[in-house]
Amino acid sequence: MSQLSTRHLLGIKDITKEDIQLIFETADNFKEVLNRPIKKVPSLRDITIANIFFENSTRTRLSFELAEKRLSADVINFSSSNSSVKKGETLIDTVNNILSMKVDMVVMRHSSPGAPYFLSRNISANIVNAGDGTHEHPTQALLDAFSIREKLGDVAGKKVAIIGDILHSRVALSNIFCLQKLGAEVMVCGPITLIPKYISSLGVKVEYDVQKALEWCDVANVLRIQLERQQIKYFPSLREYSLYFGVNKKMLDRLDKEIVIMHPGPINRGVELNSDVADSEHSIILQQVENGVAVRMAVLYLLAGAR
Ligand code: CP
């Protein structure tokens, strides 16, 4: 098989294990390209891609833009904060105006869960979800699983603990779907107030003690406390969160095994993750970012092939 089963990447829930494997094999090839002196291929020449971001981003926006440029696509960038959205223009009017400039693919981040699904039903361009509210962040999950595969040889059979603010995290949901499709065991861990009640129906283990989660797992993916999505107080203070749920070097020193530490970024240093772990030999956080470019190149290339 050399084609994806879908013409959009809206969520990991909607794609198959074979799709994920094809993305990884394609990303392996692009990673090799990115290590060459000339890091560019003509694969998407004559394709125009709009990166439409209605929410803040550093890694995802730059990673997509770089992936598109490495593939020789024409790229336009839209950020809602300095656009006519501020004058009241709707999402569909904004996107239709951008598409009338002959855009082939749209990469979109939006604070509303489902916004990319809405777009995919109303426009003809291929859509890539770059994060929709608390719902999914499919390319983050793909680059996370790709990084585990690179570090440990395979994802199947590995134990992955996702630690932190599960309730507000699109990274958690996409990671659960992706890791399970690839045959990993998944645990979520955090304060009871930040673990959604439905989560065990997804077939994941639930743990409230971070040290026990670290003892169980091969890989700990530590998530940010998403204060911007929290309308009420879910824990007394950041200091208390750090004390009971933060990951630090002392906790890793108590383990009698190797462990891989991941974080999708941005990190709240000293809250969910201490610098003595984030910057340690256990951490593959910057490899995740590096792999993001190759994985996004693979996604864009394969979706363009489905046009
Ligand atoms: N991991 C991630 O989505 O980071 P940004 O919000 O900076 O894109």
Residues whose N, C-alpha, C, O or C-beta is under 5 A from the ligand:
A	BS01	CP	N56 S57 T58 R59 T60 R61 P264 G265 P266
